[in-house]
Amino acid sequence: MTTTITKTTAPGAPAVLPLPERTARITTAAAALATALTTSLAWTWSNDFPGELTYYGSPAGLQILTLVGGILTLLLAAAGLGIRGLQWLTPGGRNAPVLLAALATFAATWFTLISIAVQLGGLVNLEPGGFLAGATSLITLVAALGLPADHTPDTPPAGAWQRFTTSLAASPVRSRTRELPGWAEILIIAAAFAAGLLAFTYGIDTDDGAPFVGFLVFMVITIPALNRAGLIKRLTELTHAHRGPALCAAFIAAASFPFTQDTDQYTIIGANILIFATVALGLNVVVGLAGLLDLGYVAFLGVGAYAAALVSGSAESALGIQFPFWAALLTGAAASLVFGVLIGAPTLRLRGDYLAIVTLGFGEIFRIAMLNLNGTTGPDVTNGAMGIPNIPNLEIFGFNFGEPHDILGIPVATYGNYYLLMILVTAFVVLVFRRAAASRIGRAWIAIREDETAAIAMGINSFRLRLMAFALGAALAGLAGTVHAHVVTTATPEQFQFAGPQPPNSAFLLAAVILGGMGTLSGPLVGAALLFLIPAKLDFLQDYQLLLFGIALVLLMRFRPEGLIADRRKQLEFHETGQLDVPDQQRLPDADATIGVTKAKA
């Protein structure tokens, strides 16, 4: 496996501000160091908001964002000075990541200072450390604007604004490679997943409202900074080269989360995120691999949840029986599988919008049927709108998931147990998805998705394979639905709508797949985590949730239609070849050049 070191292929474009590059870089590094040091000072005299920012020598709350941003800006700026050992930080570009890191530091710092002034009633609530942090972060950003923009020779920026936007969005500069020992690459992978765990834990532990908004603002700018530096691409290459250690590191990092929590306040969010992500990954089989637009997918989650509730031993269950967990898990998956086949067999001969409308109808039919099986308008099976409440906690080999336990000497709360169980379920679903996508059947699904007519002409049985995708996706959703019923301790029809204020529902599941990146493994997991975590932490915006959700989707479709984590095929589909950082051997041939070569050969 190789890593990269920057090698500039063209002179840098003129900077937004007329400063010598070395002067701008040194000033940026010095100001970033000063900004990081201000986090050891008190920013306010009151701890009413936004946390413990009143102590000296102990960064806390939103100060940690400024500290991280300042250190990151310092390292990226120093990497461009030729300091040995730091150049590997910027394999993709030297200047754009510095500008973005400085912008993230400035945004986090000033958001904190403005929030203090607004929430506590004026600038009088700021200590000298707060004013100093605002000044140094502003100097950092201004100095970073003096750096020339990274660009390629065929796309020279014209004006100052074009140069600024080029720094934010230009493709990384070409680079040369250098070998690293295998153990060093594995350590980098482990450190990256550990950093991801720390970031997720910090974000989920952040107080709701303004502090979480500050975290979001910082992350929205910092992640593109790492991308422009080429670090995300480098990590992707390393994980592809060391798939086994990477999966182990991801599993360990994810499983470590409940050990960082003392109560169930946030572990329940983590458990629900995993349930939502698992169902989204199952939908990704249907939508991302096979290209079938299913608008009633949440019904399969409901089938699994109701099946598990009926055999859970609940006093309100019409069956009055209790299966062991493994049997309940198989019952939920099998019931969803059968339901998927029954729906798919008569409908999968349809295509496109017609299939989407029919699946939407079946999703609503399921919800209405659960309402009517109440003993009045139908058989007494589901208790109608009341649902099946009081589902008992799971118990596996004497391990009661409804009680706190000590694991490896560390106390784990109730929902932490369910979180760890969902880690295993998610790992199983990830394994199934990987194997299915890499198999002959998975390649046939992709062929059907890209061009069904051509796939049929090649001898692919389109209907049979589409039905297999539908059934597999339904079974995976039913698997997650079994655990979902025990986590929320009830199963009601209102939980399984097409659209609603809270996930999981069909609209949010489909949005998670599109947001994360259709057909990818990690895309739906990231999309589901964002779509569940953000509404849960920004409850004060509940009345505007759907409006903001719609705006976010419009912006996504405009600026990144392939999703946050997209495969190469989707990138080539939605972008011009020259806009992508694709190696020469992977680039699509230019049409004119191809015609010229053909004529020359003729």
Summary of the structure (lengths in Angstrom):
residues: 602
radius of gyration: 26.4
end to end distance: 41.0
largest distance: 81.4
contacts: 2099
relative contact order: 0.10
helix: 65%
strand: 5%
